[in-house]
Amino acid sequence: MRRLVLHIGLEKTGSTSFQAYCSENRARLAAAGALYPANPFCFLNLNHAPLAASYFSAEEAAALMIAGRRADRAQAIAALKAESAGAGLTLISAEHLSSRFDPARIAALAADLADYEVSVAIVVRHPLARARAAYATTVASGRTLTLAAFLDELLAPGNPYLSSRRTLEAWSRVFGRERMIVVAYVEGQDIVSSLAGRLLPDPPQAAGFRLNASPPAAEIERRRRANEAPLPGVARRFARLRGGSPGPALTFTPEQAERIAAHAADDLDWLRREYGVQFS
């Protein structure tokens, strides 16, 4: 059977950098027998968000902020199968698969990919680091939450964002525990090289693809205040144009760090027991 790897995120684990690497090296990957699909029913810019979006209505995809929907599920899968007909390995990358898909959609995707030998790759990251990166992103998107208010939202009962276990169990129940590829995000190391080495045959060198580093704390706060301006769209535009400046990274207070640690303790213990992932 043809092989297919679904790289599903998680969010804030270097997905965009890895997708940029795959897009830039598409021809070299193809020469090594690995396809990074480019048909417009499945691919937009760097990733395969349109494929994920095809499992939702146009209205649902827009509400969930999944960009690029150009086809329904049947059309997108047909385009994927046609494009991958001669490929030994097909790689799909979209963090929307982990952040937006419920169990029913995971099962529907598995049924549509029954002609392939599917593996599911997921990158897990320490909750403290993910929470820091997520706050920078939520401010960049236009929200005005303070860090304390954001943590209240992130750590609210039932919020699954920091639960790697919930995502892993949902996907492994459908595709099988033996088909899960779990990669640990090590702070300070190049996740692109780590992922490429695990997922791709003879991967090209990944130097230069460390993108989307979080801005310093002062820059995040400046953007947050710009979002509060009477004309937030204009303010955010000029905040972006001014750019960032060197400075200390965002940090949590000891009390905030303890809250995150308590919230994530069971999840981290499960990752260690089930997948041998242990963060420093």
Steps between C-alpha positions, in 0.01 A plus 500: 500500500605859446623676812353824628607706802261742665694768688228648722685752717458575788457874471804703611742214440680623189241386246531812282878467488474136398239582235724775360784249480283245317364760258844641421644153448204344318703409189784347703253301709331372186836384365539295819152349456305723736205710381394823675168552318445833326158466334277796596222282642742389772777760524526876560818701557697264727262240637202276432236705676265474197494121541408539867243766411330268251368295794295802607245714325625833366328677789651266759848531352478878508381499861786269596750716309612221265610679186479399137197271469452445126328163485288261697642189663447266204662740253799567725564131564466421129755771419736366766478144368556610142805706591653230721445213257869453426647603835661259741431733793251785526534758779204708615562779750226704667478584869127555446465122504590486870337826606173477305417134434260315729490118522238473225712697255811303593309181420376647170856591403619149583228350283596728211866400533437126526700444180814624676720374780456802725722626782409796719781731609455740788745733674454550874648793690531593865179678608687803636663563162176438309310738725759775445488456123121481499471831686721675246280362222172599666625858537627506141154389387346813649384400846552724802528243778764554764726204572311430825164501323634281223621243754158499665353413161768246411480318834121500529350155568427323174736707284694235305773726360786380724384137506721298268343185637151588382624556146724194489231269633241629252730431203647174627152354560432538128838438336657273763761557768768341282442764230570800725832681460557726801783753478607709798565869442831577672539870575803645327527220245380503139167321487506508118807277486350268762173463310661466160727225630206307644252540215685535169739286297839664441382844616684811377689707755259711703721799584327835496141388562459611861211742448238674712705554815287670766571871546638632831266576787506878443402455135209271593371756749537783247291304250241417767462870580472581130213251480315705765516818288177655362599390150655160577550394139702811420687479829597138440618587152737764632603275788607240245678757285706622795630150553654346810813583693740290705396446856418244767263220406157467653512327838241382749495588865578208733132478587397488133763236425372290791144521366612376159708223657208381712266509200743301284640255756280203410547564129879507529502185710287322239734609219796361691331168570341444160752650260820546699486878459656685792572871497769669702 
